[in-house]
Structures are given as structure tokens and as C-alpha cells.
């Protein structure tokens, strides 16, 4: 085995590739653990971020959304388990190998779409979503935020259980659609 990438052989990379494949199966359980950790994050909202995530996923599910849409609704804020300010980018990058480009961009930019509801109160431009109207993913981002994310802050809403989403997370994150 090499000690510098520059010295790697095809055999070395075959071993490394096989070792990496073993870790791909861990992604669903790691995402579920990240969601569980959001139970302790409230950020001043009426409910914690786990409840918010479950409500967003539940609203998407009850709205007849596709499996991918329900998944990104559930996981759109999972990046908050790492860092709040750029949580959309973190969540999008975690999901990127497993979801469509449109879903990736919807997650990555969902904060700009949310801004319609609160940026004016924070001294920012509430029309930032308008910069994306010609993008193929605009409608998905608008649906994600306006129908599922923005209405999902009720601590008394009867959400579907985290466990009920686990088979879907397992299905979507079973193996990456692309490596890079």
C-alpha cells in the first residue's frame, strides 16, 4: 500500500475502492442519527428541529410527494447537526451523490427561498428566490419551502415517526447514483 497518492497502483486503488464501498451502507444510519441529534436544537423556534424535520417530511408525504421529495423534505435541515449558517449547503453536499441535481439545488438554496418570509425582518432582501426563476429546480425549491418547510413549526402537529421514514432513507441512500 502506498504512503503517497502519487505512488498508488491500480491494485492499491481497487483495495481502497472496496473499502469505501463498505462505508456507503452506513450513510442511512448516520443520517438518522443526525436527525435524532436535532431534537436538542430549537434555535428560538416553537419546536425543536427534529419535530420541524419530521413535520416537513410528513407534510410532503401527505401531499403525495415522490420518494425523493419526501426524503429531501425530511433531511433539508440535517446540516444543522453540523453548522447552522450554511446548513443548506452541508445537507445538499451530504445528499448529492444520492439525489437528482434539481433536488440538490433545491436543498442548497432553500434558505434563499425561505427569505421570502423573514429576510425583511433581518435587514436582507426577501426577493432572493427571484434570482432563480429560470432554473430547472425552481419549482421544486418553491414547493419544498412554501408547502412543506415554512408551515412546519407546530410543536403539537402529529408527525409521522422518525422510524416510519427509515425504510425510505435506506432506499434513497442505499448506494450513490454517482461517485463524484
N, C-alpha and C positions, 0 to 999 in steps of 0.2 A: 504494500500500500504506500502511496506517495505521501510526502510531507509538504509538498508544494503543488498547487493545482497544475502548474506548468509541466509537471512531470507525470501527470496521470496518463494511464493507458486505457484502452477500450475495456480490458478486463477489470481494472480498478473502477471505472465508471459503471460497469454492469453490477458490481457489488454494491456500490453507492446507490444506484437507481433502485435496486431491490430493497435496500434498507429504507429508502424514502417511501416506497410504496406501502410498507408496513404502517407508517405513520398516517397515511391518508385515511385509514379506517378510524382513527382517533378523533377526527375533526367533529363529527356529530356530538360526541360526548363532551368534548371541550366547549363547543358552542352552548350546549345545555348547561354546563357548569357556569359559563359566563353569564347566561341569562339568570341563573339562580343567584349569582352574586349581586344582581341589580335590585334584589329585594331590600337591600340596605342603603339604596341610593334614592333620595327623594328630590333633591335639588330645588326645594321650595314648592313643588307641585302638590296637588291634593292627594296624589297616590304615589307609591314608590314606582321605580322604573320597571320592575318585574311586572307589576299589575298593568302598567302602561303598555308594555310589550305584549303581554297576553291579551289585553283588550284590543290592541291594534290587530293582532293575528286573528282573534275571534271575530272582529268586525269584518275583516277580509274574507274569512271562511264563510260567514253567514251571508256575505254579499255575493257568493258564488264565484269568488276569485279562483284563478288557476293555482295549481300547487306551487309554482314559483312565486306567484304574487302573495300567497298566504305566507310563504317562507320569508320573503323579504319584509313583509309587514311585521311578522313576529321578531325578526332579527335586525330591523332597521337601526335600532339604538344599541346593539350589543357592543359597539365600540366604546360606549360609556364605561364598560368594565375596565377599560384601559386608560382613557383620557376623554374628558368632556368636550373641550373646544373643537376638536376635529374628529368627533366620534363617527360622523357620516363617512368620512374618508377611510377610517380604520375598518368599519363594518364592511364597506364596499370592497376593500382590498382583501379582507378575510374571505369574502364570498366570491370574489372574481373568478377563480378557476371553475366554479360550480354553476354559475348563473349566466344568463344572457347579457350581452353588452348593454341592452336597454335597462335591464334590472340593475346592473352595476351603476350606471349613470344616475338612475333614479335614487338609489341609496346614497351615492356620493354627494349628490346635490340636494338632498331633501331639506336641509336647513335653509337654503335659499328659497325654497318653496314655502316653508313654514313662515318665513319672514313676512308674508302677506298678512299674517295675523298679529304680529307683535314688533316687527322691526321699528315701526314709527315710534313706539314707546321707549326704544333703546337708542334712538338717535341714528338709525340706519334707514336705508332705502327699502320700503316694503314691496317694491316692484321688481326685485332682482329676478324673480322667476320669468319675467317677460324677456329676459336675455336669451331664453332657451326655447322660445315658441316654435322655432323651425327644426328642433332636434327630434329625432325619431322616438326618443324616450320621454318627451314632454308629457304626453297624455298619461303614461304610467306614473310618473312622478306626481302629477296633479292628483290622480286617483289615490295613490298611496297617502299623500298628505291630507287632502281635503276630505276624503271619505273614511279613512281608517286611522291615521295618525293624529290629526288635530282634534277629533272628537273623543280621544281615548285617555281621559284623565279622571274618570269617575271611580273613586275607591269602592263604591258599592255595586258597580256593574258586575254581573255574574259572568266571569270569564270562563272559557274552556281551560281545563287544567294544562299545566306545562307538559305533563306526561302524555296528554292527548295529541300534542304536536310532535312528540318524539319520533314516531314512525315516518312522518313527513320529513323531518330533519335528517333522519337516517337515509331516506330515499334520495333527497336532493344532494346530500354531501357524501354519498357512498364512494364516489370516485370523481376526480376532477374531469371536466369536459376538455380542459386544456391545461397544459403544464406551465406555460409562460403567459 
